[in-house]
């Protein structure tokens, strides 16, 4: 089991359920600790803080609700998923209103639970992983950092400092891969709400039909399948901060409700009639041209002006090339530590290659290139050929054909990657990286058609979907 994938604490007195969880989560690469009383769970949290707690409400000794309140005292930002096997969910809903990440009814669907765990682990890391805006010491290299000595990035740092301590809505703009989410997290971590929830909603990743209920929740009977009341993410984050990522792609009908949230600080659940007051800070991010969307009628003008009161623009990497060497060295140090291998360093000629490239995928693309180059490194400083190879690890014209035979290049690359791996500590990491690259390439070839992508990869569509959720894969639009 891998702590890198996530540490999960299960508190449930059902031995069969604990055994089932152990099997499922081990297959997904999680590290699971399972206990059967609230007292044992609290002791484990104090000793070894997990990423996520899954908590049953009916427990011997102190019950789940009292256990939950004690967990909040230990770490108010620790995501807790509450489970209940009983018809009434009032207690679970009340706990969710008080800050629990979510709740599920037993019996539950395994894909639903795995998706919820992945979301909770992401939220935990968003809240607990520091985002720094300065040079890191060696022992801090695992932290995430916004790097930039360029004038453009210095202006970004100043803007973060100015808006973090205020409660204003913030709009973060920039091309895909420039680090908008990191900026949002930095604003949160330097704000007065830093000890409250921070939730990220990707407006593209969630289907339009589900986005409204995900954000605002719903009442029992609101639609077919709504068997209980569901608290939405906005209500869960009460007192904290919500990042609406890719808000430029949000449907107009939901934009109206976000506008009401900002103006009136209240929401209505889907199918509900009562107004629910909520206190959340909204940070929005987009790589879209909102002015163009306004002209086309795809974005509300009133919401646009509400959001743009405080705007932070992130420059593309090609407009701050002086930051590239420091960024590359940071990623090299970080991934060397993660893979438990010696940092080979960068040759001057490799740095020149990095400086000469246009980086359409911005900082995210640079990060991926350095990581792939490190996987294939031979123990000596990275050279230009290492960088060139890593820029297009599976690029081949024949790959653009959708036939299964043309996908053999990916399989060849997988075999070669495993053959070149000399470090046992890196093997699991390498396998994850290869899997992600293969899935992304298959989805790119099939233009996002998951059934055809699964066929190319020789797997089933449900298995592919589970892997997409596990790795948090989102196909982003190409930037020309």
C-alpha positions as CSV (number, residue, x, y, z in Angstrom):
1,X,0.0,0.0,0.0
2,X,1.2,3.4,-0.8
3,X,1.1,6.4,1.5
4,X,1.7,8.6,-1.6
5,X,-1.7,7.6,-2.9
6,X,-3.3,8.6,0.4
7,X,-3.7,7.4,4.0
8,X,-7.2,6.5,5.0
9,X,-8.6,5.8,8.5
10,X,-11.7,3.7,8.7
11,X,-13.7,3.7,11.9
12,X,-16.4,1.1,11.7
13,X,-17.4,-1.8,14.0
14,X,-18.5,-4.1,11.1
15,X,-15.6,-6.6,10.5
16,X,-16.9,-7.6,7.1
17,X,-17.0,-4.0,5.9
18,X,-13.5,-3.4,7.2
19,X,-12.3,-6.5,5.3
20,X,-14.0,-5.4,2.1
21,X,-12.5,-1.9,2.4
22,X,-9.0,-3.3,3.0
23,X,-9.3,-5.3,-0.3
24,X,-10.7,-2.5,-2.4
25,X,-8.4,0.2,-1.2
26,X,-5.3,-1.9,-1.4
27,X,-6.1,-2.5,-5.1
28,X,-6.4,1.3,-5.5
29,X,-3.0,1.9,-3.9
30,X,-4.2,3.5,-0.6
31,X,-2.8,2.9,2.8
32,X,-5.7,1.9,5.1
33,X,-5.8,1.7,8.9
34,X,-9.1,0.2,10.2
35,X,-10.4,0.4,13.8
36,X,-13.7,-0.4,15.4
37,X,-14.3,2.3,18.1
38,X,-14.3,6.0,18.2
39,X,-11.7,6.0,21.0
40,X,-9.3,3.9,18.9
41,X,-9.9,6.2,15.9
42,X,-9.1,9.4,17.9
43,X,-5.9,7.8,19.2
44,X,-4.8,6.8,15.7
45,X,-5.5,10.4,14.4
46,X,-3.3,11.8,17.2
47,X,-0.5,9.4,16.5
48,X,-0.6,9.3,12.7
49,X,-2.7,12.0,11.0
50,X,-4.5,10.4,8.0
51,X,-5.5,12.2,4.8
52,X,-9.2,11.1,5.1
53,X,-11.4,9.6,7.8
54,X,-14.3,7.3,6.9
55,X,-16.6,7.3,10.0
56,X,-19.7,5.2,10.8
57,X,-22.3,6.9,13.0
58,X,-23.2,3.8,15.0
59,X,-20.2,2.8,17.1
60,X,-19.7,1.1,20.5
61,X,-18.5,3.5,23.2
62,X,-18.7,7.1,22.0
63,X,-20.9,7.3,19.0
64,X,-19.9,8.5,15.6
65,X,-21.3,12.0,16.1
66,X,-19.2,12.6,19.2
67,X,-16.2,11.1,17.5
68,X,-16.7,13.5,14.7
69,X,-16.8,16.5,17.0
70,X,-13.6,15.3,18.7
71,X,-11.9,14.9,15.3
72,X,-12.8,18.5,14.5
73,X,-11.1,19.6,17.7
74,X,-7.9,17.7,16.7
75,X,-7.8,19.0,13.1
76,X,-10.7,21.1,11.7
77,X,-9.4,20.7,8.2
78,X,-9.3,16.8,8.2
79,X,-12.0,15.6,5.7
80,X,-14.4,13.2,7.3
81,X,-16.8,11.0,5.2
82,X,-19.7,9.9,7.3
83,X,-21.5,6.6,6.7
84,X,-24.9,5.5,8.0
85,X,-27.0,2.4,7.4
86,X,-30.2,3.9,8.8
87,X,-33.1,5.5,7.0
88,X,-32.9,8.9,8.7
89,X,-30.0,11.0,7.7
90,X,-30.7,14.1,9.8
91,X,-27.6,13.5,12.0
92,X,-25.4,12.9,9.0
93,X,-26.7,16.1,7.3
94,X,-26.2,18.0,10.5
95,X,-22.6,16.8,10.7
96,X,-22.1,17.8,7.1
97,X,-23.4,21.3,7.8
98,X,-20.9,21.5,10.6
99,X,-18.0,20.6,8.3
100,X,-18.0,16.9,7.4
101,X,-16.8,16.4,3.9
102,X,-19.8,14.3,2.8
103,X,-22.0,11.3,3.8
104,X,-23.1,8.1,2.2
105,X,-25.8,5.7,2.9
106,X,-25.1,2.0,3.4
107,X,-25.0,0.0,1.2
108,X,-23.2,2.1,-1.2
109,X,-21.8,1.8,-4.7
110,X,-18.0,1.1,-4.8
111,X,-17.3,3.6,-7.7
112,X,-19.2,6.3,-5.8
113,X,-17.2,5.7,-2.7
114,X,-13.9,5.6,-4.5
115,X,-14.7,8.9,-6.3
116,X,-15.6,10.5,-3.0
117,X,-12.4,9.3,-1.4
118,X,-10.4,10.7,-4.2
119,X,-12.1,14.1,-3.9
120,X,-11.6,14.1,-0.1
121,X,-7.8,13.3,-0.5
122,X,-7.5,16.1,-3.0
123,X,-9.3,18.5,-0.6
124,X,-7.1,17.3,2.3
125,X,-3.9,18.0,0.3
126,X,-5.2,21.4,-0.9
127,X,-5.8,22.4,2.7
128,X,-2.8,20.9,4.3
129,X,0.0,21.2,1.7
130,X,1.6,24.6,2.0
131,X,2.0,26.8,-1.1
132,X,5.0,29.0,-0.7
133,X,6.0,32.1,-2.7
134,X,9.7,32.0,-2.0
135,X,12.8,29.9,-2.5
136,X,12.6,26.6,-0.6
137,X,15.1,25.1,1.7
138,X,16.2,21.5,0.9
139,X,14.0,20.0,3.6
140,X,11.0,21.9,2.3
141,X,11.4,20.7,-1.3
142,X,8.3,18.5,-1.1
143,X,6.1,21.6,-0.6
144,X,4.5,23.3,-3.6
145,X,5.8,26.7,-4.5
146,X,5.0,29.5,-6.9
147,X,8.3,30.4,-8.4
148,X,9.2,33.6,-10.2
149,X,11.7,36.4,-10.0
150,X,10.3,38.0,-13.2
151,X,8.6,41.3,-12.8
152,X,5.3,39.7,-14.0
153,X,5.4,37.2,-11.2
154,X,6.4,39.7,-8.6
155,X,3.2,41.6,-9.5
156,X,1.3,38.3,-8.9
157,X,2.9,37.9,-5.5
158,X,1.9,41.4,-4.5
159,X,-1.7,40.9,-5.7
160,X,-1.9,37.7,-3.6
161,X,-0.7,39.5,-0.5
162,X,-3.1,42.4,-1.0
163,X,-6.3,40.2,-1.5
164,X,-5.6,37.3,0.8
165,X,-6.5,39.1,4.0
166,X,-9.6,40.6,2.6
167,X,-12.8,38.8,1.9
168,X,-13.4,39.9,-1.6
169,X,-14.3,37.6,-4.5
170,X,-11.2,37.0,-6.7
171,X,-10.9,36.1,-10.4
172,X,-7.7,34.3,-11.3
173,X,-7.1,34.3,-15.1
174,X,-4.4,32.7,-17.3
175,X,-3.8,30.0,-19.8
176,X,-4.1,26.4,-18.9
177,X,-1.1,25.2,-16.9
178,X,0.0,28.5,-15.6
179,X,-0.8,27.7,-11.9
180,X,-4.2,29.2,-11.2
181,X,-5.1,26.6,-8.6
182,X,-1.8,27.2,-6.7
183,X,-2.6,31.0,-6.6
184,X,-6.1,30.2,-5.3
185,X,-4.6,27.9,-2.6
186,X,-2.1,30.6,-1.6
187,X,-4.9,33.1,-1.2
188,X,-6.8,30.7,1.0
189,X,-3.7,29.7,3.1
190,X,-2.9,33.4,3.8
191,X,-6.5,34.4,4.6
192,X,-8.4,34.5,7.8
193,X,-10.3,31.5,6.6
194,X,-7.2,29.2,6.5
195,X,-8.6,26.9,9.3
196,X,-11.9,26.5,7.5
197,X,-12.8,24.2,4.6
198,X,-11.3,24.8,1.1
199,X,-13.2,23.0,-1.7
200,X,-12.4,22.9,-5.4
201,X,-15.2,22.5,-8.0
202,X,-14.1,21.9,-11.6
203,X,-16.9,23.2,-13.7
204,X,-15.7,21.2,-16.7
205,X,-15.1,17.8,-15.0
206,X,-18.6,17.5,-13.6
207,X,-21.4,16.9,-16.2
208,X,-23.8,19.9,-16.5
209,X,-26.7,17.7,-15.3
210,X,-24.9,17.0,-12.0
211,X,-23.1,20.3,-11.4
212,X,-26.1,22.1,-9.9
213,X,-26.8,19.4,-7.4
214,X,-23.1,19.1,-6.6
215,X,-22.8,22.8,-5.8
216,X,-26.2,23.4,-4.1
217,X,-27.4,20.0,-3.0
218,X,-31.0,18.8,-3.3
219,X,-34.1,17.9,-1.3
220,X,-35.6,14.5,-1.1
221,X,-37.8,13.9,-4.1
222,X,-36.3,16.7,-6.1
223,X,-35.7,14.3,-9.0
224,X,-35.8,10.6,-9.8
225,X,-33.3,8.9,-7.5
226,X,-33.2,11.7,-4.9
227,X,-34.1,9.4,-2.0
228,X,-32.6,11.6,0.7
229,X,-31.7,15.2,1.2
230,X,-28.1,16.0,0.0
231,X,-26.0,18.9,1.2
232,X,-24.0,20.6,-1.6
233,X,-20.4,21.6,-1.7
234,X,-21.2,25.3,-1.1
235,X,-23.1,24.5,2.1
236,X,-20.3,22.1,3.2
237,X,-17.8,24.9,2.8
238,X,-19.7,27.3,5.0
239,X,-17.2,29.6,6.7
240,X,-14.5,28.6,4.3
241,X,-13.5,29.1,0.6
242,X,-14.7,27.6,-2.6
243,X,-12.6,27.6,-5.8
244,X,-14.8,27.5,-8.9
245,X,-12.3,26.3,-11.5
246,X,-13.0,26.8,-15.2
247,X,-15.9,29.1,-14.4
248,X,-15.9,30.3,-18.0
249,X,-17.4,26.9,-18.9
250,X,-20.2,27.1,-16.3
251,X,-23.7,26.9,-17.8
252,X,-25.7,30.1,-17.8
253,X,-28.5,28.6,-15.5
254,X,-25.9,27.9,-12.8
255,X,-24.2,31.3,-13.3
256,X,-27.4,32.9,-12.1
257,X,-27.3,31.0,-8.9
258,X,-23.6,31.8,-8.3
259,X,-24.5,35.5,-8.8
260,X,-27.2,35.2,-6.1
261,X,-24.7,33.5,-3.8
262,X,-22.2,36.3,-4.2
263,X,-24.9,39.1,-3.8
264,X,-27.2,37.6,-1.2
265,X,-24.9,35.1,0.6
266,X,-27.6,32.5,0.3
267,X,-28.6,29.4,-1.7
268,X,-31.5,27.1,-2.4
269,X,-31.2,23.4,-2.7
270,X,-32.5,21.8,-5.8
271,X,-36.2,21.1,-5.2
272,X,-36.2,23.2,-2.1
273,X,-38.2,26.3,-1.3
274,X,-36.3,27.7,1.7
275,X,-33.4,30.1,1.5
276,X,-30.2,28.8,3.2
277,X,-27.7,31.5,4.4
278,X,-24.1,30.6,3.7
279,X,-20.8,32.4,4.3
280,X,-18.2,31.3,1.7
281,X,-15.5,33.2,-0.1
282,X,-15.6,32.6,-3.8
283,X,-12.4,32.4,-5.9
284,X,-13.0,31.8,-9.6
285,X,-10.5,30.7,-12.2
286,X,-10.6,30.4,-16.0
287,X,-8.5,30.1,-19.1
288,X,-11.3,31.4,-21.2
289,X,-11.7,34.8,-22.9
290,X,-14.6,36.0,-20.8
291,X,-15.0,39.2,-22.8
292,X,-15.5,37.1,-25.9
293,X,-18.0,34.8,-24.0
294,X,-19.9,37.9,-23.1
295,X,-20.3,39.0,-26.7
296,X,-21.5,35.5,-27.6
297,X,-24.0,35.4,-24.8
298,X,-22.2,32.5,-23.1
299,X,-21.4,34.4,-19.9
300,X,-23.6,36.7,-17.7
301,X,-22.5,40.3,-17.8
302,X,-23.6,40.9,-14.1
303,X,-21.6,37.9,-12.9
304,X,-18.6,39.0,-14.9
305,X,-18.5,42.4,-13.2
306,X,-19.1,40.8,-9.8
307,X,-16.1,38.5,-10.4
308,X,-13.6,40.9,-11.9
309,X,-13.5,43.4,-9.1
310,X,-10.3,41.8,-8.0
311,X,-8.5,40.0,-10.9
312,X,-5.1,38.3,-10.9
313,X,-3.5,37.6,-14.3
314,X,-1.0,34.8,-14.5
315,X,1.5,35.3,-17.3
316,X,2.2,32.4,-19.7
317,X,5.6,30.8,-19.3
318,X,6.8,32.1,-22.7
319,X,6.5,35.6,-21.3
320,X,8.6,35.0,-18.3
321,X,11.4,32.9,-19.6
322,X,13.9,34.1,-17.0
323,X,12.0,31.9,-14.5
324,X,12.4,28.7,-16.5
325,X,15.8,27.6,-15.1
326,X,14.7,28.0,-11.5
327,X,11.4,26.2,-12.1
328,X,13.2,23.3,-13.9
329,X,15.7,22.9,-11.0
330,X,12.8,23.0,-8.5
331,X,10.9,20.2,-10.3
332,X,14.1,18.1,-10.7
333,X,14.8,18.4,-6.9
334,X,11.2,17.6,-6.0
335,X,10.8,14.6,-8.3
336,X,14.2,13.2,-7.4
337,X,13.1,13.2,-3.7
338,X,9.8,11.6,-4.6
339,X,11.4,8.8,-6.6
340,X,14.2,8.4,-4.0
341,X,17.0,8.8,-6.6
342,X,19.9,11.1,-6.7
343,X,19.3,14.5,-8.4
344,X,21.3,14.3,-11.7
345,X,21.2,18.1,-12.3
346,X,20.7,20.0,-15.6
347,X,23.5,20.7,-18.1
348,X,23.8,24.2,-19.5
349,X,22.9,22.9,-22.9
350,X,19.7,21.3,-21.6
351,X,18.7,24.6,-19.9
352,X,19.2,26.3,-23.3
353,X,16.8,23.9,-24.9
354,X,14.2,24.7,-22.1
355,X,14.7,28.4,-22.7
356,X,14.2,28.1,-26.5
357,X,11.0,26.2,-26.3
358,X,7.6,28.0,-26.5
359,X,5.9,25.9,-23.7
360,X,2.3,26.0,-24.9
361,X,1.3,23.9,-21.8
362,X,3.1,26.4,-19.5
363,X,4.4,25.4,-16.1
364,X,2.4,22.1,-16.1
365,X,4.1,21.0,-19.3
366,X,7.6,21.9,-18.0
367,X,6.8,19.9,-14.8
368,X,5.9,16.9,-16.9
369,X,8.9,17.2,-19.2
370,X,11.3,17.3,-16.2
371,X,9.6,14.3,-14.6
372,X,9.8,12.2,-17.7
373,X,13.4,13.1,-18.3
374,X,14.3,12.1,-14.8
375,X,12.6,8.7,-15.2
376,X,14.9,8.0,-18.2
377,X,18.0,9.7,-16.7
378,X,21.3,7.7,-16.7
379,X,22.7,9.2,-13.5
380,X,24.5,12.1,-15.2
381,X,23.2,15.7,-15.8
382,X,20.2,15.9,-18.1
383,X,21.3,16.6,-21.6
384,X,19.4,18.2,-24.6
385,X,18.5,14.7,-26.0
386,X,16.8,13.8,-22.6
387,X,14.7,17.0,-22.8
388,X,13.8,16.4,-26.5
389,X,12.8,12.8,-25.8
390,X,10.6,13.9,-22.8
391,X,8.8,16.6,-24.7
392,X,7.1,13.9,-26.9
393,X,7.5,10.6,-25.1
394,X,5.0,8.7,-27.3
395,X,4.8,11.0,-30.3
396,X,4.4,9.3,-33.6
397,X,2.3,10.2,-36.7
398,X,0.9,6.7,-36.8
399,X,-0.4,7.2,-33.3
400,X,-3.1,9.6,-34.6
401,X,-4.9,6.7,-36.3
402,X,-7.6,5.1,-34.1
403,X,-6.8,1.5,-35.0
404,X,-5.6,-0.8,-32.2
405,X,-2.5,-1.8,-34.2
406,X,-1.3,1.8,-34.2
407,X,-1.3,1.9,-30.4
408,X,1.7,-0.5,-30.3
409,X,4.0,2.4,-30.0
410,X,2.6,3.2,-26.5
411,X,3.1,-0.5,-25.5
412,X,6.6,-0.4,-26.8
413,X,7.3,2.7,-24.7
414,X,5.9,1.0,-21.6
415,X,8.2,-2.0,-22.1
416,X,11.2,0.2,-22.7
417,X,10.4,2.3,-19.6
418,X,10.3,-0.8,-17.4
419,X,13.5,-2.2,-18.9
420,X,15.3,1.1,-18.2
421,X,14.1,1.3,-14.6
422,X,17.1,0.3,-12.5
423,X,15.7,1.6,-9.2
424,X,13.3,-0.7,-7.3
425,X,12.0,2.2,-5.2
426,X,10.9,4.0,-8.4
427,X,9.0,1.1,-10.0
428,X,5.5,1.8,-8.5
429,X,5.9,5.5,-9.2
430,X,7.0,4.7,-12.8
431,X,4.1,2.4,-13.4
432,X,1.7,5.1,-12.3
433,X,3.3,7.6,-14.6
434,X,3.2,5.2,-17.6
435,X,-0.4,4.4,-16.9
436,X,-1.4,8.1,-16.8
437,X,0.5,8.9,-20.0
438,X,-1.1,5.9,-21.8
439,X,-4.6,6.9,-20.8
440,X,-4.1,10.5,-21.7
441,X,-2.7,9.5,-25.1
442,X,-5.6,7.1,-25.7
443,X,-8.1,9.7,-24.9
444,X,-6.4,12.2,-27.1
445,X,-6.3,9.8,-30.0
446,X,-10.0,9.0,-29.7
447,X,-11.0,12.7,-29.1
448,X,-12.2,11.8,-25.6
449,X,-14.3,8.8,-26.5
450,X,-13.8,6.6,-23.5
451,X,-15.2,3.4,-25.0
452,X,-12.8,3.5,-27.9
453,X,-9.9,4.6,-25.6
454,X,-10.7,1.5,-23.4
455,X,-10.6,-0.7,-26.5
456,X,-7.2,0.8,-27.5
457,X,-5.8,0.1,-24.0
458,X,-7.2,-3.4,-23.9
459,X,-9.4,-2.8,-20.8
460,X,-13.1,-2.2,-20.0
461,X,-14.7,1.2,-19.9
462,X,-15.6,1.0,-16.1
463,X,-11.9,0.1,-15.4
464,X,-10.8,3.0,-17.5
465,X,-13.2,5.4,-15.8
466,X,-12.0,4.3,-12.4
467,X,-8.4,5.0,-13.4
468,X,-9.3,8.4,-14.9
469,X,-10.9,9.3,-11.5
470,X,-7.9,7.8,-9.5
471,X,-5.3,9.9,-11.4
472,X,-7.5,13.0,-11.7
473,X,-7.1,13.0,-15.5
474,X,-8.8,15.9,-17.3
475,X,-8.3,16.5,-21.0
476,X,-7.5,20.2,-21.5
477,X,-8.0,22.2,-24.7
478,X,-4.9,22.6,-26.7
479,X,-3.4,26.1,-26.6
480,X,-2.1,27.3,-29.9
